[in-house]
């Protein structure tokens, strides 16, 4: 019965995707292989600009919703038009019954259930993976208002099955397509799986929430609810209830005399400090997850999606953003080469000039037209031309940056992202330097040993650079015409189309058998 249901859903999904003009433009329809033309005839597909792909993904279930949300951050793979269509893909569904929520709590806490959970309200927010209830608990004769997050029944089994199928399709395409291998589709699915793994184990979400709370303990502009660890399980998360004004209620914030523009600045500051300073950031910072209390302090909830950056990635991001602010394109290029993101066989001068094509158009523009998130999107598009391998740890950051900027500008449409970011980034850059200086003696010794060990390789590297210097000096430069910039971002639409179609066909076959 379940398999039949999945088949019924997958067939319309195939039709919707084949008809989606953002995937295969009208002028590319005749270039499709015979197999896909036959498939169009079998499924009675007509080309349609109004195809609601987001709605299709919602029908297919939570894994597909998350996939759509994730792909919305990858215009380099799916193209800008389709990326824009998926950006507002909402994960909202009807809540399951409060009686079911009580049953889940009772199964977990047995005879203690009624003594601990003395009140449970109907769902405050429901998504495809979990829902949140306001409740009241009693601990040591004291009563506390809490938020109780509960996983949907059987959701883990459903997601794991979908992910297995995603891996099958990704592995298949990496074997048959060089472009798919460069895009590291398997790693993309791994990133999606890691994100979903956290969402279906609420103990992991609680751990991330707790760590962020510790990281920001001295920040007077940001707060995170405390966790009740004794009451938290794999399918249940209990934390303090937030009694503050929802960030989306701007009218109420105005009525209460809040500094609206400062709220926007604080939201931007939260993202930059938690990502670059701490390497752990809230990756779903839409207004529904934010609250505001006295002093324009922001309180964040729902840490089901968080982003992680290692030291190298933090330094990389900081230097890139400062490089664009200061118009230091050689610095940005150098960072890419030093990090190993771009191969030393690529021409650094050409790469630097390509970066200039991104940075210069934003100089002198109105603040409202400047977006770090969009800049990072263009950066990843350009780097593709220089065979930069996808860096999965940066994809979530780029997506979050786009969301954060949009939210911040809800409070101040004229917010100058660069002006507000520069002092924060400069301070964080100093902090990184200080951290290096304050490294332990053991670390310094180990680093010295590493340098000595690698000295022969470094010498060889210097020789290579000297041999290549003539090529760099002889290069006359590349002037990029504005019309060429759009061509730089051209996509292989057919590749993505085949990937998605094959994925759905794989799932359809698996569902049948």
NUBA-581790 format. One record per residue (C-alpha): residue number from 1; residue in three letters; chain; x, y, z. Coordinates in steps of 0.001 Angstrom, whole numbers, plus 500000, padded with zeros to 6 digits. Each point is the difference from the previous one (the first is absolute). Last residue first. Layout:
NODE   resi   resn   chain        u        v        w
NODE    NUM    Ala       A        X        Y        Z
...
REM end
This chain:
NODE   resi   resn   chain        u        v        w
NODE    513    Unk       A   510153   496334   493700
NODE    512    Unk       A   497680   502797   498912
NODE    511    Unk       A   501355   502575   502450
NODE    510    Unk       A   503581   499218   498980
NODE    509    Unk       A   499086   500529   496334
NODE    508    Unk       A   498323   503346   500778
NODE    507    Unk       A   502928   501095   502152
NODE    506    Unk       A   502459   499262   497223
NODE    505    Unk       A   497727   501804   497530
NODE    504    Unk       A   499839   503031   502302
NODE    503    Unk       A   503766   500152   500311
NODE    502    Unk       A   500396   499496   496260
NODE    501    Unk       A   497689   502922   499333
NODE    500    Unk       A   501831   502244   502454
NODE    499    Unk       A   503458   499162   498677
NODE    498    Unk       A   498940   500102   496350
NODE    497    Unk       A   498514   503467   500450
NODE    496    Unk       A   503060   501185   501863
NODE    495    Unk       A   502245   498939   497149
NODE    494    Unk       A   497700   501400   497314
NODE    493    Unk       A   500069   503410   501593
NODE    492    Unk       A   503753   500304   499567
NODE    491    Unk       A   500092   503489   501352
NODE    490    Unk       A   501212   503400   498793
NODE    489    Unk       A   501471   502192   502771
NODE    488    Unk       A   502979   501301   497994
NODE    487    Unk       A   497495   500794   497221
NODE    486    Unk       A   498314   502580   502229
NODE    485    Unk       A   503360   501577   500668
NODE    484    Unk       A   500772   500111   496291
NODE    483    Unk       A   497364   502678   499454
NODE    482    Unk       A   501836   502258   502460
NODE    481    Unk       A   503249   499581   497979
NODE    480    Unk       A   502836   498320   501885
NODE    479    Unk       A   503477   501285   499234
NODE    478    Unk       A   502626   497340   500460
NODE    477    Unk       A   503636   500869   500633
NODE    476    Unk       A   503142   500103   497993
NODE    475    Unk       A   501600   496773   501281
NODE    474    Unk       A   503748   500153   499426
NODE    473    Unk       A   500689   500580   503695
NODE    472    Unk       A   497918   496985   501075
NODE    471    Unk       A   501583   497723   497418
NODE    470    Unk       A   503451   501125   501008
NODE    469    Unk       A   499197   499312   503650
NODE    468    Unk       A   499149   496370   499310
NODE    467    Unk       A   503583   498771   500342
NODE    466    Unk       A   500444   502074   503164
NODE    465    Unk       A   496758   498599   501436
NODE    464    Unk       A   501112   496456   499281
NODE    463    Unk       A   503344   500611   501713
NODE    462    Unk       A   498173   501411   503039
NODE    461    Unk       A   497836   496869   500146
NODE    460    Unk       A   503074   497811   499894
NODE    459    Unk       A   501337   501935   502955
NODE    458    Unk       A   496690   499479   501808
NODE    457    Unk       A   500205   496256   499381
NODE    456    Unk       A   503532   499860   501430
NODE    455    Unk       A   498866   502088   503024
NODE    454    Unk       A   497018   497789   500837
NODE    453    Unk       A   501690   498284   502941
NODE    452    Unk       A   501493   503274   501226
NODE    451    Unk       A   496610   501755   499827
NODE    450    Unk       A   498258   497115   501790
NODE    449    Unk       A   502621   499984   502745
NODE    448    Unk       A   499494   503740   500478
NODE    447    Unk       A   496248   499460   500209
NODE    446    Unk       A   500469   497317   502621
NODE    445    Unk       A   502225   502351   502003
NODE    444    Unk       A   497418   502803   499758
NODE    443    Unk       A   497214   497656   501042
NODE    442    Unk       A   502028   498802   502975
NODE    441    Unk       A   500769   503590   500999
NODE    440    Unk       A   496279   500713   500206
NODE    439    Unk       A   498369   502371   497549
NODE    438    Unk       A   499610   503543   501256
NODE    437    Unk       A   501444   501555   496864
NODE    436    Unk       A   497569   498051   497803
NODE    435    Unk       A   497054   500969   502143
NODE    434    Unk       A   501105   503614   499816
NODE    433    Unk       A   500076   499844   496202
NODE    432    Unk       A   496486   498511   499948
NODE    431    Unk       A   498819   502752   502333
NODE    430    Unk       A   501508   502658   497753
NODE    429    Unk       A   497983   498608   497069
NODE    428    Unk       A   496912   499984   502201
NODE    427    Unk       A   500481   503696   500707
NODE    426    Unk       A   500384   500780   496295
NODE    425    Unk       A   496944   497877   499154
NODE    424    Unk       A   497849   501790   502571
NODE    423    Unk       A   501282   503435   498953
NODE    422    Unk       A   499331   499184   496293
NODE    421    Unk       A   496582   498345   500334
NODE    420    Unk       A   497854   503036   500814
NODE    419    Unk       A   501433   502091   497180
NODE    418    Unk       A   499854   497069   497568
NODE    417    Unk       A   496390   499066   500770
NODE    416    Unk       A   498766   503547   499659
NODE    415    Unk       A   496489   499868   501462
NODE    414    Unk       A   497730   502153   497813
NODE    413    Unk       A   497016   497660   500325
NODE    412    Unk       A   500346   500089   503807
NODE    411    Unk       A   497830   497612   501995
NODE    410    Unk       A   499067   497708   497122
NODE    409    Unk       A   503581   500575   498856
NODE    408    Unk       A   501291   497739   502768
NODE    407    Unk       A   497673   497169   498884
NODE    406    Unk       A   501173   500140   496384
NODE    405    Unk       A   503634   500181   501051
NODE    404    Unk       A   499544   497034   502330
NODE    403    Unk       A   498330   497894   497295
NODE    402    Unk       A   502763   500629   497437
NODE    401    Unk       A   502664   499343   502633
NODE    400    Unk       A   498302   496745   500952
NODE    399    Unk       A   500227   498724   496430
NODE    398    Unk       A   503677   500946   499773
NODE    397    Unk       A   500750   498337   503327
NODE    396    Unk       A   498208   496823   498970
NODE    395    Unk       A   502154   499796   496890
NODE    394    Unk       A   503290   500720   501786
NODE    393    Unk       A   500386   496606   501737
NODE    392    Unk       A   499213   498256   496695
NODE    391    Unk       A   503099   501440   498287
NODE    390    Unk       A   499441   499187   496330
NODE    389    Unk       A   503246   499453   498167
NODE    388    Unk       A   501471   503026   498298
NODE    387    Unk       A   500447   499215   496326
NODE    386    Unk       A   500844   503582   498995
NODE    385    Unk       A   496657   500557   498302
NODE    384    Unk       A   498322   498615   503124
NODE    383    Unk       A   501749   502765   501927
NODE    382    Unk       A   497898   502548   498134
NODE    381    Unk       A   496717   498418   501075
NODE    380    Unk       A   501207   499637   503597
NODE    379    Unk       A   500887   503695   500044
NODE    378    Unk       A   496664   500966   498463
NODE    377    Unk       A   498180   498229   502848
NODE    376    Unk       A   502367   501576   502534
NODE    375    Unk       A   499107   503427   498582
NODE    374    Unk       A   496325   499123   500219
NODE    373    Unk       A   500410   499265   503707
NODE    372    Unk       A   502127   503085   500574
NODE    371    Unk       A   497212   502110   498513
NODE    370    Unk       A   500247   503586   498794
NODE    369    Unk       A   496924   501492   498304
NODE    368    Unk       A   498559   501503   503187
NODE    367    Unk       A   503278   501805   500663
NODE    366    Unk       A   499744   501906   496749
NODE    365    Unk       A   502838   499290   497586
NODE    364    Unk       A   503356   501773   500107
NODE    363    Unk       A   502018   496796   499667
NODE    362    Unk       A   497738   496990   499472
NODE    361    Unk       A   500964   499611   496318
NODE    360    Unk       A   503705   499879   500988
NODE    359    Unk       A   499885   496888   502156
NODE    358    Unk       A   498687   497323   497658
NODE    357    Unk       A   501972   500877   496854
NODE    356    Unk       A   502985   500567   502287
NODE    355    Unk       A   499801   496348   500993
NODE    354    Unk       A   500410   499047   496316
NODE    353    Unk       A   503052   502246   499926
NODE    352    Unk       A   501520   498194   502984
NODE    351    Unk       A   499344   496636   498359
NODE    350    Unk       A   501701   501111   496818
NODE    349    Unk       A   503021   501131   502006
NODE    348    Unk       A   500075   496755   502019
NODE    347    Unk       A   500118   497843   496866
NODE    346    Unk       A   498912   496470   500938
NODE    345    Unk       A   502599   497254   500476
NODE    344    Unk       A   500211   500928   503689
NODE    343    Unk       A   496557   498418   500409
NODE    342    Unk       A   497203   502063   501545
NODE    341    Unk       A   498588   499007   503383
NODE    340    Unk       A   503507   499199   501234
NODE    339    Unk       A   499635   502397   502908
NODE    338    Unk       A   503072   501877   498788
NODE    337    Unk       A   498533   500324   496496
NODE    336    Unk       A   496640   501326   501163
NODE    335    Unk       A   501588   502384   502512
NODE    334    Unk       A   502363   501330   497332
NODE    333    Unk       A   497084   500802   497720
NODE    332    Unk       A   498295   501972   502758
NODE    331    Unk       A   503219   501899   500709
NODE    330    Unk       A   500482   500733   496307
NODE    329    Unk       A   496477   501375   499930
NODE    328    Unk       A   500682   502640   502656
NODE    327    Unk       A   496970   502219   499446
NODE    326    Unk       A   500067   500860   503739
NODE    325    Unk       A   496449   498713   500635
NODE    324    Unk       A   500561   497139   497563
NODE    323    Unk       A   503197   498935   501772
NODE    322    Unk       A   498383   500377   503420
NODE    321    Unk       A   497302   497554   498858
NODE    320    Unk       A   502548   497547   498605
NODE    319    Unk       A   502294   500273   503011
NODE    318    Unk       A   497224   499259   502468
NODE    317    Unk       A   498657   497095   497959
NODE    316    Unk       A   503396   498310   499641
NODE    315    Unk       A   500872   500548   503664
NODE    314    Unk       A   496729   498372   501046
NODE    313    Unk       A   500505   497173   497487
NODE    312    Unk       A   503536   499340   501276
NODE    311    Unk       A   498867   499980   503637
NODE    310    Unk       A   497169   497541   499345
NODE    309    Unk       A   496494   501168   499126
NODE    308    Unk       A   496799   498314   501191
NODE    307    Unk       A   496440   500968   499073
NODE    306    Unk       A   496850   499329   501980
NODE    305    Unk       A   496589   498665   498970
NODE    304    Unk       A   497717   498573   502668
NODE    303    Unk       A   500878   502936   502230
NODE    302    Unk       A   496427   501166   500487
NODE    301    Unk       A   500087   503186   502128
NODE    300    Unk       A   501879   503317   499916
NODE    299    Unk       A   499781   502852   502490
NODE    298    Unk       A   501095   503442   498768
NODE    297    Unk       A   500792   502786   502471
NODE    296    Unk       A   498601   503351   498892
NODE    295    Unk       A   500631   501317   503530
NODE    294    Unk       A   496845   498359   501329
NODE    293    Unk       A   498867   496868   498144
NODE    292    Unk       A   499790   498914   496390
NODE    291    Unk       A   499080   496594   498563
NODE    290    Unk       A   501343   498011   497051
NODE    289    Unk       A   499056   496646   498466
NODE    288    Unk       A   497003   501280   498017
NODE    287    Unk       A   502153   502866   498730
NODE    286    Unk       A   502281   497711   498008
NODE    285    Unk       A   503326   498999   501499
NODE    284    Unk       A   500229   496387   498806
NODE    283    Unk       A   503748   499344   500021
NODE    282    Unk       A   500745   500890   503623
NODE    281    Unk       A   503779   500204   500135
NODE    280    Unk       A   503007   498041   501217
NODE    279    Unk       A   503514   501061   498961
NODE    278    Unk       A   500249   502151   503118
NODE    277    Unk       A   501624   503197   498707
NODE    276    Unk       A   499142   499758   496296
NODE    275    Unk       A   496556   498374   500202
NODE    274    Unk       A   498773   501178   503413
NODE    273    Unk       A   501419   503502   499529
NODE    272    Unk       A   498727   500580   496452
NODE    271    Unk       A   496523   498581   500623
NODE    270    Unk       A   499403   501826   503252
NODE    269    Unk       A   501253   503289   498535
NODE    268    Unk       A   497454   499843   497177
NODE    267    Unk       A   497171   499401   502469
NODE    266    Unk       A   501327   502791   502221
NODE    265    Unk       A   500020   502491   497124
NODE    264    Unk       A   496377   499206   499146
NODE    263    Unk       A   498937   500415   503639
NODE    262    Unk       A   501910   503300   500120
NODE    261    Unk       A   497830   501334   497158
NODE    260    Unk       A   496830   499236   501959
NODE    259    Unk       A   501032   501800   503172
NODE    258    Unk       A   497178   498688   502185
NODE    257    Unk       A   497324   502407   501267
NODE    256    Unk       A   497348   497469   500998
NODE    255    Unk       A   497722   501119   497157
NODE    254    Unk       A   502839   499549   497505
NODE    253    Unk       A   500614   496442   501186
NODE    252    Unk       A   496262   499373   499751
NODE    251    Unk       A   499963   501184   496384
NODE    250    Unk       A   503115   497924   499201
NODE    249    Unk       A   498333   496728   501029
NODE    248    Unk       A   502400   497757   498029
NODE    247    Unk       A   502530   500117   502835
NODE    246    Unk       A   497509   498336   502325
NODE    245    Unk       A   499828   501963   503291
NODE    244    Unk       A   501392   498156   503020
NODE    243    Unk       A   499063   497197   502371
NODE    242    Unk       A   502223   497250   498634
NODE    241    Unk       A   499164   496653   501606
NODE    240    Unk       A   503046   498300   501458
NODE    239    Unk       A   500975   496719   498359
NODE    238    Unk       A   498687   496457   499585
NODE    237    Unk       A   500982   497854   497012
NODE    236    Unk       A   498250   496708   499267
NODE    235    Unk       A   500661   497329   497329
NODE    234    Unk       A   503572   499054   500943
NODE    233    Unk       A   499312   500996   503604
NODE    232    Unk       A   500068   503191   502070
NODE    231    Unk       A   498414   500080   503456
NODE    230    Unk       A   503139   499749   502105
NODE    229    Unk       A   501766   502354   497560
NODE    228    Unk       A   497642   502896   500600
NODE    227    Unk       A   501646   502362   497482
NODE    226    Unk       A   500470   503757   500445
NODE    225    Unk       A   498534   502425   497474
NODE    224    Unk       A   502512   501979   497827
NODE    223    Unk       A   501004   503643   500357
NODE    222    Unk       A   501507   502756   497856
NODE    221    Unk       A   500808   503732   500317
NODE    220    Unk       A   501853   499980   503337
NODE    219    Unk       A   502590   497460   498842
NODE    218    Unk       A   501840   498490   502989
NODE    217    Unk       A   498153   496643   499953
NODE    216    Unk       A   500248   499818   496196
NODE    215    Unk       A   502135   496862   499743
NODE    214    Unk       A   498213   498233   502859
NODE    213    Unk       A   496566   500496   498365
NODE    212    Unk       A   501446   498834   496675
NODE    211    Unk       A   501164   496814   501710
NODE    210    Unk       A   496604   499374   501628
NODE    209    Unk       A   498120   500476   496734
NODE    208    Unk       A   502379   497651   498205
NODE    207    Unk       A   499610   497386   502746
NODE    206    Unk       A   496199   500369   499979
NODE    205    Unk       A   499954   499461   496232
NODE    204    Unk       A   502084   496882   500485
NODE    203    Unk       A   497635   498747   502709
NODE    202    Unk       A   497120   500743   497614
NODE    201    Unk       A   501050   497177   497720
NODE    200    Unk       A   497902   500340   496821
NODE    199    Unk       A   501139   503562   499328
NODE    198    Unk       A   503659   499245   500566
NODE    197    Unk       A   499933   497146   497533
NODE    196    Unk       A   498175   502286   497559
NODE    195    Unk       A   502964   502377   499939
NODE    194    Unk       A   502479   497152   499742
NODE    193    Unk       A   497967   498387   497206
NODE    192    Unk       A   499881   503275   498035
NODE    191    Unk       A   503752   500385   500364
NODE    190    Unk       A   500453   496371   498910
NODE    189    Unk       A   497716   500631   497009
NODE    188    Unk       A   502232   502908   498959
NODE    187    Unk       A   503052   497840   500626
NODE    186    Unk       A   498589   497370   497620
NODE    185    Unk       A   499291   502724   497456
NODE    184    Unk       A   503602   501146   500020
NODE    183    Unk       A   499431   502737   497386
NODE    182    Unk       A   503216   498871   498363
NODE    181    Unk       A   498705   496420   499947
NODE    180    Unk       A   496721   501112   498420
NODE    179    Unk       A   501994   501842   497349
NODE    178    Unk       A   502113   496907   499320
NODE    177    Unk       A   496821   497958   499460
NODE    176    Unk       A   499526   496203   499959
NODE    175    Unk       A   501403   499006   503392
NODE    174    Unk       A   498955   503204   501782
NODE    173    Unk       A   496544   499479   498564
NODE    172    Unk       A   499533   496548   501484
NODE    171    Unk       A   501357   501023   503387
NODE    170    Unk       A   497478   502859   500174
NODE    169    Unk       A   497070   497732   498971
NODE    168    Unk       A   500788   497305   502565
NODE    167    Unk       A   500699   502623   502673
NODE    166    Unk       A   496571   501582   499428
NODE    165    Unk       A   498393   496557   500350
NODE    164    Unk       A   501630   499455   503370
NODE    163    Unk       A   498882   503509   500992
NODE    162    Unk       A   496364   499208   499187
NODE    161    Unk       A   500061   496882   502186
NODE    160    Unk       A   501655   501845   502874
NODE    159    Unk       A   497363   502734   499811
NODE    158    Unk       A   497037   497612   500212
NODE    157    Unk       A   501451   497983   502892
NODE    156    Unk       A   500770   503151   502006
NODE    155    Unk       A   496489   501446   499492
NODE    154    Unk       A   498268   496998   501581
NODE    153    Unk       A   498041   502241   502455
NODE    152    Unk       A   500681   503732   499625
NODE    151    Unk       A   502711   501227   502304
NODE    150    Unk       A   499037   501995   503105
NODE    149    Unk       A   501227   503441   501103
NODE    148    Unk       A   498853   501107   503442
NODE    147    Unk       A   500422   503704   500830
NODE    146    Unk       A   499893   500646   503724
NODE    145    Unk       A   498220   501988   502693
NODE    144    Unk       A   501413   498984   503363
NODE    143    Unk       A   498450   498827   503277
NODE    142    Unk       A   501973   499369   503180
NODE    141    Unk       A   499249   497135   502400
NODE    140    Unk       A   503332   498361   499196
NODE    139    Unk       A   499283   500103   496242
NODE    138    Unk       A   496495   500617   498694
NODE    137    Unk       A   499460   500530   496296
NODE    136    Unk       A   497742   502292   497993
NODE    135    Unk       A   499539   499737   496273
NODE    134    Unk       A   500102   501929   496760
NODE    133    Unk       A   500083   497579   497101
NODE    132    Unk       A   502403   499760   497059
NODE    131    Unk       A   499781   497772   496923
NODE    130    Unk       A   502391   497665   498238
NODE    129    Unk       A   501105   498702   496591
NODE    128    Unk       A   497506   501415   497487
NODE    127    Unk       A   499470   503214   501947
NODE    126    Unk       A   497506   501092   502668
NODE    125    Unk       A   500120   503114   502192
NODE    124    Unk       A   498114   500863   503189
NODE    123    Unk       A   498483   496528   500413
NODE    122    Unk       A   497138   499734   502477
NODE    121    Unk       A   500892   500609   503677
NODE    120    Unk       A   501457   497503   502469
NODE    119    Unk       A   499693   500299   503781
NODE    118    Unk       A   501273   498156   503092
NODE    117    Unk       A   502863   498295   498225
NODE    116    Unk       A   502201   498695   502837
NODE    115    Unk       A   497643   498172   502373
NODE    114    Unk       A   497737   498810   497178
NODE    113    Unk       A   502913   498471   498059
NODE    112    Unk       A   501825   498400   502927
NODE    111    Unk       A   498087   496702   499543
NODE    110    Unk       A   501456   499488   496495
NODE    109    Unk       A   502347   502817   498916
NODE    108    Unk       A   500558   499027   496359
NODE    107    Unk       A   496689   498289   499231
NODE    106    Unk       A   498137   502784   501835
NODE    105    Unk       A   501678   502691   497943
NODE    104    Unk       A   499138   498208   496740
NODE    103    Unk       A   496376   499492   501124
NODE    102    Unk       A   499692   503671   500929
NODE    101    Unk       A   501159   500983   496500
NODE    100    Unk       A   497515   497543   498466
NODE     99    Unk       A   497173   501555   502032
NODE     98    Unk       A   501173   503424   498791
NODE     97    Unk       A   499182   498838   496466
NODE     96    Unk       A   502567   500294   497208
NODE     95    Unk       A   500615   503501   498725
NODE     94    Unk       A   499067   500973   496410
NODE     93    Unk       A   503020   500833   497921
NODE     92    Unk       A   502520   502799   499637
NODE     91    Unk       A   503406   499633   498394
NODE     90    Unk       A   499951   502980   497710
NODE     89    Unk       A   501793   500208   496659
NODE     88    Unk       A   500729   503724   499720
NODE     87    Unk       A   503375   499584   498351
NODE     86    Unk       A   498758   497278   497611
NODE     85    Unk       A   498848   502264   497173
NODE     84    Unk       A   503068   502219   500382
NODE     83    Unk       A   502292   496985   499593
NODE     82    Unk       A   498032   498980   496911
NODE     81    Unk       A   500637   503337   498352
NODE     80    Unk       A   503624   500244   501230
NODE     79    Unk       A   501211   496706   498554
NODE     78    Unk       A   499823   496474   501470
NODE     77    Unk       A   503658   499229   500669
NODE     76    Unk       A   501695   503397   500437
NODE     75    Unk       A   496683   501287   501375
NODE     74    Unk       A   500728   497762   503008
NODE     73    Unk       A   498290   501482   503070
NODE     72    Unk       A   496530   499109   498688
NODE     71    Unk       A   501360   496457   499744
NODE     70    Unk       A   499962   499738   503809
NODE     69    Unk       A   496412   501155   500339
NODE     68    Unk       A   498975   497574   497258
NODE     67    Unk       A   501869   497133   501667
NODE     66    Unk       A   498399   500892   503347
NODE     65    Unk       A   496551   499864   498401
NODE     64    Unk       A   500966   496744   498283
NODE     63    Unk       A   500958   498416   503297
NODE     62    Unk       A   496762   501255   501594
NODE     61    Unk       A   497560   498503   497468
NODE     60    Unk       A   499257   499520   496308
NODE     59    Unk       A   496984   502328   500178
NODE     58    Unk       A   502208   502837   501237
NODE     57    Unk       A   502364   499442   497073
NODE     56    Unk       A   497128   500377   497534
NODE     55    Unk       A   498856   503238   501639
NODE     54    Unk       A   503513   501425   499596
NODE     53    Unk       A   500001   498941   496337
NODE     52    Unk       A   496916   502074   499281
NODE     51    Unk       A   499913   499869   496207
NODE     50    Unk       A   499002   503420   498689
NODE     49    Unk       A   502436   500129   497072
NODE     48    Unk       A   498515   496837   498513
NODE     47    Unk       A   501255   497698   497289
NODE     46    Unk       A   497404   497262   499535
NODE     45    Unk       A   500513   496510   501367
NODE     44    Unk       A   497693   497152   499037
NODE     43    Unk       A   501969   497522   502185
NODE     42    Unk       A   500682   497594   497137
NODE     41    Unk       A   500722   502863   497571
NODE     40    Unk       A   502475   501686   502355
NODE     39    Unk       A   501718   496659   500648
NODE     38    Unk       A   500365   499514   496237
NODE     37    Unk       A   501734   503379   499761
NODE     36    Unk       A   502151   499015   502975
NODE     35    Unk       A   501213   496794   498317
NODE     34    Unk       A   500553   501761   496647
NODE     33    Unk       A   502665   502212   501548
NODE     32    Unk       A   499116   503661   500640
NODE     31    Unk       A   501402   502537   497569
NODE     30    Unk       A   496570   500963   498633
NODE     29    Unk       A   498933   501287   503425
NODE     28    Unk       A   503014   502285   500372
NODE     27    Unk       A   498381   503129   498527
NODE     26    Unk       A   497079   499637   502409
NODE     25    Unk       A   502244   500064   503043
NODE     24    Unk       A   500554   496722   501855
NODE     23    Unk       A   500189   500316   503761
NODE     22    Unk       A   498399   503429   500371
NODE     21    Unk       A   497324   498923   497514
NODE     20    Unk       A   498632   497336   502373
NODE     19    Unk       A   497952   497554   497909
NODE     18    Unk       A   502368   497086   500601
NODE     17    Unk       A   499981   500831   503726
NODE     16    Unk       A   496211   500136   500272
NODE     15    Unk       A   499487   496761   498056
NODE     14    Unk       A   502557   498123   502091
NODE     13    Unk       A   498349   501309   503172
NODE     12    Unk       A   496618   498872   498675
NODE     11    Unk       A   501486   496468   499713
NODE     10    Unk       A   501708   500109   503404
NODE      9    Unk       A   496850   500617   502051
NODE      8    Unk       A   497998   497028   498676
NODE      7    Unk       A   503132   497856   500224
NODE      6    Unk       A   500448   500978   503658
NODE      5    Unk       A   496379   499084   500788
NODE      4    Unk       A   500402   496619   498291
NODE      3    Unk       A   503119   499330   502071
NODE      2    Unk       A   498110   500850   503201
NODE      1    Unk       A   497156   497623   499063
REM end
